[in-house]
Amino acid sequence: MAHVATLRNMEIGVSGFLLYSAPFFFQVIEGTDEDLDFLFAKIGADPRHERCIVLANGPCTGRLYGDWHMKDSHIENITSHPAIKTILYQIARSFSSMWSYLPKNAANLLLLGKNPNKQTPEPTSVVVTFIYLVEFSSILAHPGLTEQVADVLSHFVDICVRNIEGSGGAIAKFITGITMAYWPINRAEDALLALQQINEDLAQLRSQQPPGSALSLMYGRAGVHYGRALLCNAGVRKSDFTLLGDCINTASRVTSLATQLKSPLLFSFEVRCLLGDDMRDELESAGMHKVKGRDKPVAVYQFPCEPLDNDMVRAKIEAFNPGRYRAQFPVVPYDSLHGVHKPPIFDDSPKDPLATRIAQAAGERKDSLIDRLIMISNLAIPASMAGGGNNQLITLTYISHAVKPMSRLDLAAINRNAVRRNAASKITGTLLYVNGLFVGTLEGPKDAVLTLYNKVRRDARHEDVVTVHLAPLDERVYDVPFSVTAATDSMLSKFPPLQDVLSQLAKSFISLETYVPSTVVRWLTAGNNPRGLHAVSTEVVMFATDICSFTPLSENCSLVEVWLICNTFIDACTHSICNKGGEVIKLIGDCVTAYFPPDGADAAVLACQEVVTFCAQLREAFEEVLDCRSVVACGVGLDYGQVVMAQCGSEGMTEYVVAGEVSARVMEVEALTRDVARAIVVTEPVADRLSPAMRDNGIIPCSQGVDGIPCYGILGEEWELDIPTIKANIKRFHATRAEIARQKEEEAAAAEAGKPKAKARADSRFGPRGSVNSYCPDPNEVLDPRMAEDVFVEACAARGDAPNLALKAKMRQAANDDRLDLARALQGPHELSPLTTALKQLCHLRSLNMSDNFIDDNNVVDLVEACLPMENLQVLDLSNNPGITKIIALKRLVKHNVQIREINLNGTRVAPTEQRKLQSSINVNRLCASEKR
C-alpha cells in the first residue's frame, strides 16, 4: 500500500502523509486544486475505507512536506500527548456516528469541510413530493400495534431512501409517517417512476407478511409539484438544512388533495409540463380543484390506477389483530427501563435564569445539569460497573474557543488555580492550548469531575464549550493534578494540521447539536453507539406552531423573503422551547413541533406565550417599514398523550422519530386557534396538568374541540388571534408594495423620457393593465433584436438569478430569425419576467411558440405587452399552459397586431364565458388554427 501510493503521488506531484489510528485513517495531501480533486476522487472510490470527510481545505503559502510518506503512519509516532490522541479519535467517531442523522445537504457540505450554517441560500428549480403513509395515525391509535410502530417506520424509511436516492433525488426530511423529497428539474419522469415503484414495493411488502404483522397495513400516497425553492439553512439553535418556498406548500396541498380524490399519485400541471410526450399519453386529468390557502384552483393529473380509499385502510387497521406477533424492534415503556438503559429523552437542566432562581429558593439542588451529566456518564458505564456510584473513575474531554488570545502569563494563572483546586478534589488532567483553541481532559471521581466541568462551562475566558468524550476509566492517564500546555513548534511540525483538525472538531459537534436530535447527541456524547438507543413509549406534552396565513403571505414574496420570515420565526421558537426545557422535534417550513416532559405543562405554556409575544413585538418593530415581517402572526397548540420514540431506517439514512396519535392531533389543535380566535389553545389533558394559578385564572373554554376532546384558550387580550385582520394586513402589504413598485417604474420611465413626474401615467405606453387600448410606441425607445440576449441577462441579474443558458442561446439565435420556439424551454415561472422583458426587443418575429411554459393570469398581460411591438406577428402558440381567464388581454393583442391569424390554446384552460366571448369576437373566429376572413 505504501509503495504504490508513494509512486502514484510522486508522479502527480502530491505531498503529505497518512496517519492511522485504529480504525480510522487521517491523511494530509498538498498540491494543486486539479491534482487534489483527482486524488480525492480516487481515495473516495477505494473500497478499503468509506466516508472520506474533508476536515480542512484551503490555500497554503508553501508545502509543509517534501514528498508523500507513511513512515509515521501510527498516531503513537506522531504524538504522545493523550489529549491529541483523544481528539483525533473522537472527531472520526463523531462524524461516523452522526453521519446518517444529518440532512443530506448538510452532510455533503461537511464532507467538503464547509459549515452548513454559513452557506448562502441558493435558489433552485425542483420537483417536490410529499409521500404519506396512509392512515398512519390509525396505526398509532391502535393499542395492539404500538409495539410495531418502529418496524413500520423503519421499512417506510428504507423503501423511500432506496427509490428516491436511486432515481437521482434527495430526501429533504422525514416527518411522522411522511417523507419529503425532491429532484432536479431534469428528473421529473424519474421522480414519478420512483414514486410508482415505492407503491409497488409497499404492495410487495404487504403480500410477504405473516399474520399479525403491521407491515401488511402499509400503503403510500404521494403528491408532486414543480416550482422554485430556496435551498437554505433555517434556524440557529436548532437548524434544518432544507427547502423553503411557496412550491413546497403547494406540493403538500396536492398530497392532501390526493386523499380526497382517492389517488395514490397526484401531480400538478407544472409537473406535467416537464414530462415527455410518451409519459403524457399515459396521463388522465383529475380536474381542477380548490386547495387550502389558494384563491385559484389547481389543475392536477394522475396515472390510470385503482383508487386508494382511506376509509378502506382505516377499517382494515381497526379490524386488525396482531395476535402473538413480535416486532423486530419492539417498543417498551420508558419507565420500565433501568436507569442505565433509559435514553436521555428529557433535558431537566434549567435553561431559564428565573427557573434556576425558583429552584434555589425551593431548596433544590443548585444546578441539576450535574444530575443530567451524571445520568449521561452512567449510560457510558457497562452494567457490570454500574455499582461504582459517584466515586466511579471517569474521564471527560472538552473543546472550546478562547474569547481572546492567551499569553504565557494567562496560561500560568490558569495552571496555578487548577492545580490547587484539583488536588483537593482528587482530579488529574491536562489543558492544551492551540492558537485560540482549548482542549481539556479531566480525570477523577464521577461527581467531582462533573461538578468541576459545570464550573468550567461557565468560565468567561472561553465560549462554545462542547463535550467530545465522556467515559469510564480503568486507570488514570495523568499522574499530576493539572498541567497546561501550549502547542509548541516541535509539536506542530510533527502534525501541522492540528489546529485545523481541532477547529473542525468544534464545528462538527456544533453541527451535531444543531441538526441532530438532542437525545442522540446526549447518548453519543456519553460514549455510546446511537444504534443502542431503545425504542420507548412515554407520555409528553406536545407543542406545535406555525405562521398564520403563510401561503398568501409567501406566494407573493421572494424566496429570500420567505427564508427571512421562516428563519426569524424558527429561531425565536427554538430559543423559547429549549430555554423552557422542551425538545425540538421537527422544523417543517414555517412549522415547529416539539415536546415537553409530562410535568412540563406550565413550561410549555410559557414557551407558547414567548413565541406569540415575539411575533407581536416583531410586527410592532416593522410597523412603519414595508417589510414582510410586519404581518407575521402565529397560533400555538398544546396536547398531551403517548408517543413512541425510536430510531428508524438503515445506516445510510437514520431518523430518530417521535410518533404518536397526539403528534397528528396537536396539529389540529394548532389549526383550531384560527377558528376560536385564540393564539394559544390547549386540550383538556394539558389544562388538567397546569398549576392551579394558571389553570384557574389563565384559561377559557373554547367553543370547539378536537376529536371529542374539549379545548381551552389562554385568557388575555394579548393572546387573542384576529384572522380576518391578519389576512387583510397581508393583502394590504402586498397591494402597497405593488403600488410602490408601479410608481417607481413610472417615475423611472418618466425620468428616462425626460418627462415631468406628474405626467408619468398619462404618457404610459400601454394604459391600464388588461385594457384594450391601442399600443402607442415610445418614440424615445429603440428596440433592437440584437439586444435581446443582453436584456435577458441583465433582467436575470436584477432578480438575483443566473440566466438560463438555453434561453440565452435562443435569444441570440432569434436576432437573425423570424421564428422563435420556446416550447418547454422555461425551468419555472420565475423566468417569465426576464424573458418577457427581452422578448420585446424581438420586434421582427412572425411566429412565437410559448407552449408548456407556465403562462397563466399572473403573467399573460406581461407576455401580451411584450408581443405588442411585433407588428408582423402571425402565430402565437400558448397551448398546454396552466390557464388563462384574462382573455381580454389576447383581444387587445389581436386588435393591435393586424397580422395575427392564429392563437393556439390547445390544452390550455380557458374560462367558458371568456372562451365564448373570444370565439364570437370579430377579430378571432376560432381559438385554434384560425385565420381571419
N, C-alpha and C positions, 0 to 999 in steps of 0.2 A: 504494500500500500504506500509506504513512504517513498520507495524508489520510483514508482510510477508517477506519483503526484509531484515529486521533485522535478523529474524530467519534463512533465507536461507544463508545470508552472514556469520553469525556466524558459521554455520555448515561447510561451506567450508573454513573458515579461512581468510576471506577478510575483511579489514577495510577501512574506508574512510567516505565520506558524500555526500549527494545530495543537490544541490543548485538550487533553482527555481527563474527565473526572467522572468516573462511572456513575450512571450510564450515559453521561452527556458529553458532547463534543463542543468545544469553543474554538473558533477559528478567526484569525485576523488575516485579511488579504489586502494588498496595496497594488495599485496600478491605475490605468486609465479607465474612464467610465465604460468604454466599449469592452475592454478586457474583463473588467469585473462583472459586467452584465452577462457576458458569455460564460465565465467560470461559475457564477452563482446559479445560472440555469443548469449547468452540468451537475453541480453539487446537489441542487434540489431534486434532480432526477435519479440520484444514486439510491438504489434500493436498500443499502445498508443502514440508512437512517431515515428519519421523517421529520416533518415540521421544521424546516430551516427558517429561523427567525432572525431578522436584522436587528441587532441591539444598538448599533451606532453606524451612521453613514454620513460622510461629509468630506470636504476637501482637506488636504494637509499640505504644509509648506514643503515637505520633502519626505523621502522614505525613512521609516524607522528601522527597517530590516534590509540587509543587503541581498538576501535571497529568501527562498522558502524552505522551511525545515520542520522536522518533527522530533528533533533531539530532546526538546524539553516538553515532550508530549504529555507527561503526567503532571497534575497540579502540584504534587509534592516537590517537583523540580523547579517550579516557578516561585512558590512562596510557602513559607511555613506558618504564616500568620493565620490563626484559626478563624478570625472574623472574615477574612477574604475568602477562605475556603467555604465557609458557610454561605456567604453572599453568592458566590458563583454557583453553588449547588441550588440554592433556593430560587434564584432567578430562573434557572432552567425548569425547576419543578413547578414554579408558579405559572409559567407560561404553558407548560404541558397540561396542567390541571385545569386552567381557566379557559383553555382554547375553545372547547366545544360549547361553552356557555356564552361566549361573546357574540354579538351580532356579526354576521359575515363581513360586512363592510368595515366594521371597526377592527376585526381580526386581521383583515388584509392590510389595513393601514399600519397596524402594529408589526406585521411581517416586514414592512418596508421601513421600520424604525420611526414611524410618524405617530403623533399624538392625535387620536380622533377628535378630542375636544377642541383642537386648534384648527381644524380644517374649515375652509371657506365653504358655505353652502353651494351646491352645484346643481343648476337647473338641468333637467334631463327629460326626455320623452320615453314613457314606459307604458307597458301593458300590465295592468294591475288586477289582481284577483283576490277575493276572499273565499276560502274553502271552509264550509261549515260541516261539522259532524252533526248530522241531522238528529234532533231531539236529544242532544247530549244532556240537557238539563233534566230530562226524564230519567236518564240512566243515573244521574247523580241523586235524584229524588227517590229512586227505588232502594228500599232498605237492604235488600238482598244482594245488591250489586256494588256496594261501597268498596268491598274488598278488591273488586276487579277494575276500579277506575284507573289505576296506574297502568294496568295491562292495556286497556283500551287506548289511553293517550299515547303510550309508547309505540304501539303499532301504527296509530294515526300519524305520529310524527315521522316515523321511519318511512312509511309509504309516501308521504308528501316530500320528504327530503330526496328520496331516491328518484322520483319522477320530475320534480321541479329542477333540481340541480342537474339531472341528466339531460334535460332539454334546453339547457343554457340559461335557466332562470336563477333567481336567488330568493331565499327566504328572508322576508323583512322581519317577521316576528311570529311567535305563537301566542295566541290568546286562549282562554279556556275553551277548548273544543273548536278553535278557529285557527286557520293558517292564513297569514297574509304574505303574498309573494308577488314578484314582478319579473318581467322580461324586457329586454331592449326592443325597440320598435321593429327590428327586422326578424323578430322571433314570435310574431303573433300566431302564425299557424302552429309552430312548435308548442306554444302555450296551450292552445285548445286541445291539441293531441295529448299533451301531458295530463291535462285535467280529465279528459276522457279515460286515459289509462289509469288514473287514480281511482275512478269509479269502478273500472274493471278489476283492479287489484282488490278493492274492498269487496266486490262481489265474489271473487275467488276466495278471499279470506273467510267470508261468511260460510261458503259452501264446505270448508275444510274443518269446521269447528265441531268438537264433541258436544254432546248435550250439556247444558249448564254454562257454557262459555258466553260471556257478554260480547265477545268479538263477533258473534253471529248477529249482533244488533247494529253493526256499524254501516251507515250509509253516508254518502257525501253529496254535497250540493255546492255549486260554485257560481259566482257572478264575476264578469270580466268587463273592464272598461279601459279605454286608452286616453291618455292626456299628458299634460305637462305637470311635472312634480319636482320637488326640491329634495335632493339627497343631502341630508344635513344631520348635525348633532343637535338634539333638543334636550335642554336641561343641563344643570351644572352638578348639583349634589348627587342626584340620581339621573342618569342620562340614558338616552336611546338614540342610536345612530340609525336613522330611518328615513322614510319618505313622507313629505308633507305636501299638501296641495288639495285643491278642490276635486281633482280627479280621484283621489283616494276616497273621499266622502261619497262620490258618485258610484264607485265600484262597490262600496258597502251597501248602498241603496239598491243597486242592481241585484245583489245577492239576496237581499230581503224580498225584492220583487219576485225572484225565482221561487221563493217559498209560496207566495200567493198563486203563482202560475203553475205550481207543481212541476217545475222543470229542474232536472239535475244539473244543467249547464245553460246559463243565460248570459248573453253578452250584448253590448250596446252597438249602435250604428257605427260609432267611431272605430270599434274593433273590426267590424265587417269591412270597412273601407281599406283595411290593411291586408285583407286576405286575397289570395289568388282566385282566378276565375273557377278553377276546379273545385275548390272548397266552397266558394259562394253558391255553386249549383246545388250543394247538399243542404243548404240552409232553408229554414222556413221562418217567416216573420211571426213574431209573438205579439205584434201590435204596438200601440203607443200607450204609455201608462203614466199616471201621476205618481211621483215619488216624494217622500218626505223631504221638506226643506227646499223644494224647487217649484218655481211658478210654472215652468213649461214642462210638458210631458216628455218622456224619454222613449225613443224607439229602440226596441230590443229584438233579438233574433235567437234562434236555438237550432240544434240539430234534431231531426225527427227521432224520437225515442219514447220509451214507456214513461208515463208520468210517475213522479215520486211524491207521494202524499204523506205529509207529516202525520196526519191522523192515523194512517195505517202503521207507521213506525211507532207512534206513541202507544197504540193499542197492543202492538207486539211486545213492547217493553213492559207495559203494565201487567201483561199476562205471563211474563217470563218467570220461570222457576229455575234458579241456579242449582238447586239440589246440593250435592256434595262436591261440586266442582271447586278446585282450589287454584287460586291465581298464581301466576309465575312471580309477580311482585306484590305479595299481599300487603294490604293496608292494615295497620294496627293502631289502636287508640294511643294517643300521645301520652296520657297519664299512666298507661300500663307499662311503659318502658322504664328501665332502671336509669338513674341519673347519668351513668356512664354512656349510655346509648341514646339518650334523648337528643334529637337535633336541636341546635340553638335557634329555634324559630322566633323567639321573642327577645327583644333587647330591653332589659329592665333598667338600663342606666339612665338617670335623669339628664335629659338634654337641655331642659329649660332652667335658667338660674332660679326662677321662682319655685319650681318644683324642688330644687335642691334645698332651698331655704325652708320650705314646708317640711321636707323630710327631716332636716336638722332640728326644727322646732318640735317635731313629734318625737324626738329622741331616737330616731332610727340611725342606722349606720351612715356616716357622713358621705360616703361615696360608694354606691352599690356597683359601680364599674368594677371594683375589686372583686365582688362576688361573681360578676359575669366572667371576668378573666379567669378566676379560679375554676369556674364551671368549664370554661374552654380548655384550660390546662388539664382538667380531669378527663376530658374527652380524648386527649392525646395519650393518656396513660392506659396501658393494657389492663384488662380486668384483674389479672393476677397481681398487678402492682397498685390497684386502686386503694388499698388499705393504707397507703403512705400518709394520707391526710395532708395537713398544711406543712408538715416537715419534709414532704417528698422533695428530693433534689431535682430541680428543673433548670433548663437554660432558655433564655429569651434573647433574640437578636432583633434589633430595630434599625431603621434608617431614617434620617431626617435631613433637612436643609438648614444651614446656619442663616440667621437673619442678617448677619454682617460678617465680613472676613475675620477670621480668628488669628490673633497673634500668638507668639510663644508664651507671652505673659498670660493671655486669656486661657490658653490650654493648661498652663501650670496651675492657675487658680482653680480650674475645674478639677484637676487631678488632686490637689490638696483637700478640697472639700469632699471629694468622692472617697478618698482613702479613709478619712476619719469616719464618715458616715457608714461606709460599707463594712468596715472592720467590726463595728458594733452589731451589725445585722448578719454577720457571717456570710456576706456576699462577696464573690470574686468576679472578675471580668475585665473587659478592656474597652477602650473607645478609640476608634480610628478616625482621623480627620483627613479628608482628601479634597482640597480645593473647594471648600464650601459645603461638603457633604460629611455628615456624621454617620458612622456605623458603630453601634454599641452592642455588646454582649454582656448579659448578666447571668450569673450562676448562683444558686443557693436554695434555701428552703422556699417552697412554693409561695407561702403567704408573704414572706419578706420580699421576694423578687417582684411579685405583682404590686405590692404596696409601693415599692420604690419606682417601678415603671409608671405607675399612675402619677407620681410626682414629676417624673422626667417628662411626661407628656405635657405638663402644664408649664414647663420651664420656658421663659420668654426668649431665651437665646437661640431657639430653633423653632421650626414650623414643619408642617406636613410630616408628622411623625407616623410611621406605619410599621406594624409588626411583620417581620418577614419569617420568623421562625419561633415556635414555642413547643417544647417537647420535654419529656422526662430525661434525666441524665443519670447514668450509672456511676460515673466518677467525674470529678472536676477536671477541666482542661487547664484552668488558670490556678496558680498557687499563691497569688498576691491579691490583696483587697481590690486594687484597681490600677490600671495603667493607661495613660493617654499617649497615643502615638500619632504623629503627623506623618503622612506618606512621604518617604524620602525619595531622592532622585534615584538611588540604587533600587528601591522597591519598584518605582515606576519604570525604570529601564528594563526590568525583567518582565513587567506586564504593563506596557504603555496604555492599553485601552481601559485601565482600571476605572478611571473617573467616568468614562462613557458608560461602562457596564453598570456602575453604581447608579448613575443618573437614570439609565433605562430601567433599572430595577424599581426605582421610586415611581417612574411613570407607569410601569406595568401594574404595580399594586394599586395606584390611584385609579387606573382604568378598571382594574378588577373590582374595586369597591364601587365604582361608578356605574358600570354596566351589568355586573353580575349580582344576583340576589344576595342580600346580606347574610342569609342563612348559610349559603355556600361559602361566602368569604370567611365567616367566623369558623366554620368547620375546617376549611383549608388552612387557615392561619394556625389552627391548633395542631397541625401536622398530620391531618387525616386525609385519606383518599375520598374525594367527594362521592365516588361511587358507593361508599359505605353508608350514605345517608338513608335512613329508614323512611319508607312511605308511611305517613301517620295521618290520623284524623283527629281533629280538635275543633273546639268552638272558638269563634273570633267575632269581633265587631268589624264588619266590612264597610269600607269607605269608597265612594265613587263620586266624581265631579267632572263636569265639562262646561264648556263655554256655551252660553245661551245663543241660539240663532247663529251658530257658527257657519252654516252653509251659506245663507245670504250674505254674511259678512265677508267670507273668504272668496266667494266666486267672482267678486269684482275687485279683489285686492291682488297685488302682485305676489309672486311666490315668496319673495324676500319678506314682504309684509306678513304673510301667513306664518313664516318661520319666526318673525319677531313676536307676533301675538302668542304663538304656542310656546316659544322659549321663555318668554316673560311669565306666562301663566304657570307652566310646568315648574319653573324654578321656585316660584312662590309656594306652590302646593307641596313639593317635595321637602322644602325647608320646614314648613309647618308640620307636616306629617312626621318627619324624623325628629324634630325637636320635641314632639309630644309623645314619643315612644312608639310610633307606628312603623310599619314596614311597607315600603312601596312595592307593589306587585308588578304593575304594567303602566307604561306610558303609551297611549294609543291616540296619536294625533293630538287633539285638544282634550282628551280624556285621561284622567289619572285614577287608578284604582290602588287601594292599599288595605291593610288590615291592622287592627289593634288587639291587644290581649283581651281575654274575656272580661277582665275587670277594668278595661280602659275606656269605658263609655264616656265618662266625663272628659278625658283627654281627647277623644275623638271629636266630641262636640266643640271643644276649644280649638282644635285644628280647623274644623269647618268654619268657625267664626273668624279665625285669622285669614282664611282664604277669601271669604266673602268681603271682609273688611279691606283686604288688599285690592280687590277689584274696584271697590268704591273709591279708594284713595287713588287708584290708577286713573279712573275716569275724571276725578277732580283735578288731578295733576295735568291732564291733557285737555281740560275743558275748553281752554282758549286757543288750542292748537289743532289744526286739521290733521290729526294722527289717528291711525287705525285703532290704537289702544284706548282712545277716548270713548269707545262704545262697548268695551268688554265687560260682561257680567256673567255670573255663573250660578249654577244650582248645585247643591251637595246633598247626597243621600247616605244614610247610615242604616244598616240592617245587622241582625245577629243570627248566627246559625253555624252549622257544622261544615267544615271544609276538609278536603284531602290535600295534603302537601306531599308531593312526590317528584322524583326525577323521571323524565320521560325522554325516550329517543336513544339513538345509538351514540357511539363516541364521536362520530363526525358532527353531530348536532344534538346538543343536550339542552333540555329545558326543565327548570325547576318550577313546577306549576302549583298554583293554589286554586283548586277547583271545588265547587260545591253548588248546590241549588241556590244558596244565598249569593253566589257570585253573579248569577243572572238576575236574581230578584232585586239586588241593590241598584242595578241599572234602571229598573222600572221605578224604584223609589226615587232615584235622582230625576227621572223624567217627570215624576209627579209634581215636582217643585213648580213646573210651569203651569199646571192646572190649578193648584191650590194657592198660587201667588206667595209662596214661602221659599226663601232662598235655601233653607236647611230643613229637611224632612227626615224624621227618624221613625222606624217601626216600633210597635209596642214592646217587643222584647228588648230593644235598646233603651226605650224610656223606662222600663222596669229596672234597668241596671244603673240608671243615673243616680247621683247623690240626691238626698231629699231636697236640698235647697234648689238644685237645678230642675228637678222633676216637678216640684210643687209650684214653683213660681216662674219657670222658664219655658214651658211648652204649652201648646194649644192644640186641641183635636182638629184633624183635617176632615174635610167633607168626604174624602175618598180614601180608600185603602188599596193595598196591593195583594192579590191572591187571597183575599179574605182577611188579611192582617190589618188591623187599624193602624193608622199613621198619625204622627203629630208633627207640628211645625214649631220651630223655635220662636218664642214670643218676642216682639220688639219691632219698632218701626224700621230700624236699620236692617232687619232680617226679612223685610218684605221684598217680593220679586214681581215687578210690573212688566210682564212680557210685551203687551202692546206698545208701551213706551220704549222698550228696548228695540223692538222691530222698527218703530218709527224713527228712532235715533239713527239706526243703521241706514235706513233709506235716505234720511236727510244727509247723513255723512257722505254717502256715495253721490247723491244728487249735487251737493255743494261742491264736492271735489270735481265732478264732471263739468259743472258750470264754470269753475275757476279755470280748468284746463281749456275749455272752449274760449273763454275770454282771452287767455294767454295766446292761443292760436290766432285769434282775430287781431290782437294787438301786434303780434309778430308779423302777420300778413300786411297789416296797415303800415307798420314801420318799414317793411321791405319795399312796399309800393310807394312810400313817401306820402301817404295819405293821412289826414287827421284821424285821431283815435275815434272821435265821435261818429265818423262815417264808416267805421270798420264793418258793421253789419250791413249797411246799405250797399256797400261795394262788394259784398261777398259774392263769389262767382257762382255758387251753387244754390243759394237761397236756403230756406228751411230744409232740414233733412227729411227725405221721403216725399217732398213735393214734386209736382210735375212741371215745375218751371223750366224753361229752356236753359240750356247751358250757355253761359257767356264767357268766352275765353278771356283770360287776363292778358292784355297787350304787353305787359311787362314781363311775362313768364315765357321762358324759352324751353320748349320740350325737344329733347334730342335723344333718339333711341340709343345712341352710343353711351349715354349717361345712365342707362337703366341699371347696369351692373354696379356702378359706384353708388348710386342712390340706394340700392338694396343693401349693400354692405354698411353704408352709413346708418340706415334705419335700424338694422340689426344691432349695430354698436350702441345706438341711442337707447335701445331697450336692454342692453347688457347681455345680449345673446351672441353666440358665434354664428356666422352666416351658414346656411345650408349650402354646401359646396355644389350639390346637384342643381339647386335653383340658381346659384350664381352662374354656373356654366350655361344654363338655359337662357338667362338674361343676356349673356354675351352673344349667344347664337341668334337670339331674336332680333338683335340690332340689324342683322343682314337677311332677315326672313320675314315674310308677312303672315306666317302661321306660328303659333306658339302652343305647344301641347304640354300642359302641366297636370295631366291626369295622374292622380295618386302620387303627386310629387311632394306634397307637404307632409312634414312629420307631425304637425299638430296645429290647432287653431292659432297658437301664438305666432306662427309665421305668416298669417294672412295680412296683418297690419303692415309690416315692412314690404311685403310683396305688392300689395295694392298701391303703396307709395311709389314703387318702382314701375309698376305697370303703366302708370300714367305717361311715362316717358316714351312708351312704345305706341305712339300715336298713329303709326303706319299699319298696324295689324289689320288683317282681314278675317282671321279666324283665331279664336281663343278657346281652348279646352280647359275648363276648370272642374271637371267631373271628379268625384270621390275626394273632395278636398275640404270637408268640414264647414261648408258655407251654410249659414242659417241667418235668422233675422238680425243677429248681433253684428254681422259683417257684410250683408248683401248690399247695403247702401254704400259702404266704402268701395266695394267692388264696382258698383254701377258708376260711381263718380270717377273711378279710375278709367272706366271704359268710355266715358263721355267724350274725351278728346279724340277717340279713334273714329274719325269721320268715315272711314272705309270699312268699318267692321261689319261683316255679313253673318258670321256664325258665332254664337256664344253657347257653349255646352256646359250646363250646370247639372247634369244628370248625377244620380246616386249621391246626393248631398243630404245632410240631416233634415232640412225642411225650411221652407220659405213661406211665410204668410204675408210679408210686405211686398205683394205683387205690384203695388203702386210704384215701387222703385224701378221694376222692369218696364212698366208702362212709360215711365219717364225716359228710360233709355231708348225705347222704341220710337217715342215721339221725336227725340232729337236726332238720333242716328238713322237717317232715312234709308241707308243701305242694308240694314239688318233684314234678313229673310228667314232666319232660324234661331230660335231659343229652345234648346233641348233640356227638358226637365224630366226625362225618363228616370224613374226610381227615386225621384225627389218628392218628399211630402209637400203638398200644396193644399192650403185651406180650401175646402169645397166651394165656399161662397166666393172667395177671391179667384178661384180657378175659373168659375163661370164668368166672372167679370172679365178676366183676361181673355178667355176664349171668345167672348162676344165683342171684344174691342175691335175697332176698325183698323187698328194697327197690327194686331196679331190674330190670325184666324184659327191657328192650331198651336198647341204647345210644342209639338214635336215635328220636325222636318216640315215646317210651314213656310210657304212662300207668299209674299204679298201679291195681291191681284191689282 
